[in-house]
Amino acid sequence: MRDDAKSFIIAMDHGITLGPVRGLEDMQAAVNHVVSGGADAVLFHKGIAKHVNTHGAGMIIHASASTKLGGKPNRKVGVCTVEEAVRLGADAVSAHTNIGALEEDQMLEFLGSLSEECDSLGMPLLAMMYPRGPNIKNENEFEAVAHAARIGAELGADVVKTVYTGDRESFRKVVQSCPVPVVVAGGAKMTTDMEVLELAESSMKAGAAGLSFGRNVFQHNNPQSMSRALSAIVHNGASAKDAAKHLVGSS
């Protein structure tokens, strides 16, 4: 995080889950675009870390994965150790846990072990905590989101990433009940740029410590300008309307 205790992260771990989706065919080019637009850190898997220059931006290596082709896409398994991340020069490690999935217990066990390993090596841990699975009726419901976020903090994460609840009042309660900083996920590709910017503005005004967006940035027609707009919201407190002035091209 910057000196203002805020962070703007671009998640680019989609290659394992979904394959080389649009915007991530050329990983170096994708990183170049978002970093030049003001992203504080980029997040991807260890194999990408061997081949990509982050140009001074923070590098977060994702330690868990699953694919859409497998029979259990909600079950995230460990694919990278903290020692590997250290050797690759990572600034932080991340892991994904789906609360409410049938394999929740296994993912919690992994997150707890990863947290201990991070602590022993002085590596910050970002926990992606999502209410997702057959036991979750509404993935954005306040109690589910608050519970998921709190679990990440309880198991030792330094930063928690989760979904927005849909309104500032309820998400402010999520932030207040989580003892570590909370960053908001961008989720699936949205229809318009203003939807993206309004989500960002609402999240920050509700007390989020930052954003961790993916497809809504790297699949934009101009990822650099979208990065610049979102960075303005995170670090300058810009409104969605003012941030839109940074945009070049439409999504």
Secondary structure, DSSP 8 states (H G I E B T S, - for coil): --TTS-EEEEE--HHHHT-S-TT-SSHHHHHHHHHHTT-SEEEE-HHHHTT---TTSEEEEE-EE--TTSS-TT--EE---HHHHHHTT-SEEEEEEEETSTTHHHHHHHHHHHHHHHHHHT--EEEEEEE-STT-S-TT-HHHHHHHHHHHHHTT-SEEEE---SSHHHHHHHHHT-SS-EEEE--S--SSHHHHHHHHHHHHHTT-SEEEE-HHHHTSSSHHHHHHHHHHHHHH---HHHHGGG--S--
